[in-house]
Amino acid sequence: MRHPTTERRPPEPSPASARRSAQALVEALRSVGFFLIVEQLGERVLAWSSLVYACQALVVIPSQAFAETAYTKDSGALGRSDAAGLRP
């Protein structure tokens, strides 16, 4: 039997991860709500809105990837205390 102080506990989720999860949930619900409303307008309108949504996603994915890359670069520079690497 292990001593209570030597047991490893899983790390507590950070408030930032909870906020990010809540944001993803709200975005997903917003998309579902949008398509449920558009569905009432007719099949043709739903098809066009789905096409526009897909094209918008093709633009957003690379921009989010660029944002994550910049965030990672800045975080690494801050972790190394390399302020010279952070230029506007």
C-alpha positions as CSV (number, residue, x, y, z in Angstrom):
1,M,0.0,0.0,0.0
2,R,1.3,3.4,-0.9
3,H,1.7,6.3,1.4
4,P,-0.9,9.0,0.6
5,T,1.8,11.7,0.0
6,T,3.6,9.6,-2.7
7,E,0.5,9.0,-4.8
8,R,0.5,10.9,-8.1
9,R,-2.5,12.8,-8.9
10,P,-3.4,13.9,-12.4
11,P,-2.8,17.6,-13.0
12,E,-5.7,20.0,-12.6
13,P,-7.0,21.4,-15.8
14,S,-6.0,25.0,-16.2
15,P,-8.6,27.8,-16.5
16,A,-7.3,28.6,-20.0
17,S,-8.1,25.1,-21.2
18,A,-11.6,25.4,-19.7
19,R,-12.1,28.7,-21.5
20,R,-10.8,27.2,-24.8
21,S,-13.2,24.2,-24.5
22,A,-16.1,26.5,-23.8
23,Q,-15.2,28.7,-26.8
24,A,-15.1,25.6,-29.0
25,L,-18.5,24.5,-27.7
26,V,-20.0,27.9,-28.4
27,E,-18.6,27.9,-31.9
28,A,-20.0,24.5,-32.6
29,L,-23.4,25.4,-31.3
30,R,-23.4,28.6,-33.3
31,S,-22.7,26.6,-36.5
32,V,-25.4,24.1,-35.7
33,G,-27.9,26.9,-34.9
34,F,-27.1,28.7,-38.1
35,F,-27.7,25.6,-40.2
36,L,-30.9,24.8,-38.4
37,I,-32.2,28.3,-39.2
38,V,-31.1,28.1,-42.8
39,E,-32.7,24.7,-43.2
40,Q,-36.1,26.3,-42.7
41,L,-35.5,28.5,-45.7
42,G,-35.2,25.7,-48.1
43,E,-33.0,23.0,-49.6
44,R,-31.3,25.3,-52.2
45,V,-30.4,28.0,-49.6
46,L,-29.1,25.3,-47.3
47,A,-26.9,23.9,-50.1
48,W,-25.5,27.4,-50.9
49,S,-24.8,28.2,-47.3
50,S,-23.0,24.9,-46.9
51,L,-20.8,25.7,-49.9
52,V,-20.0,29.2,-48.5
53,Y,-19.2,27.7,-45.1
54,A,-16.8,25.1,-46.6
55,C,-15.0,27.8,-48.6
56,Q,-14.7,29.9,-45.5
57,A,-13.2,27.0,-43.6
58,L,-10.6,26.6,-46.3
59,V,-9.5,30.2,-45.6
60,V,-9.7,30.0,-41.8
61,I,-7.6,26.8,-41.4
62,P,-4.3,28.2,-42.8
63,S,-4.8,31.5,-40.8
64,Q,-5.3,29.5,-37.6
65,A,-2.2,27.5,-38.3
66,F,-0.2,30.6,-38.9
67,A,-1.5,32.1,-35.6
68,E,-0.5,28.9,-33.7
69,T,2.9,29.0,-35.3
70,A,3.4,32.6,-34.2
71,Y,2.2,31.8,-30.7
72,T,4.6,28.9,-30.4
73,K,7.5,31.0,-31.6
74,D,6.7,33.8,-29.2
75,S,6.2,31.4,-26.3
76,G,9.6,29.8,-27.0
77,A,11.3,33.2,-27.1
78,L,9.7,34.2,-23.8
79,G,10.7,30.9,-22.2
80,R,14.3,31.4,-23.3
81,S,14.2,35.1,-22.0
82,D,15.1,36.1,-25.6
83,A,13.4,39.5,-25.8
84,A,15.3,40.3,-29.0
85,G,13.4,37.6,-30.8
86,L,10.2,39.4,-30.1
87,R,9.9,42.3,-32.5
88,P,6.6,43.9,-33.7
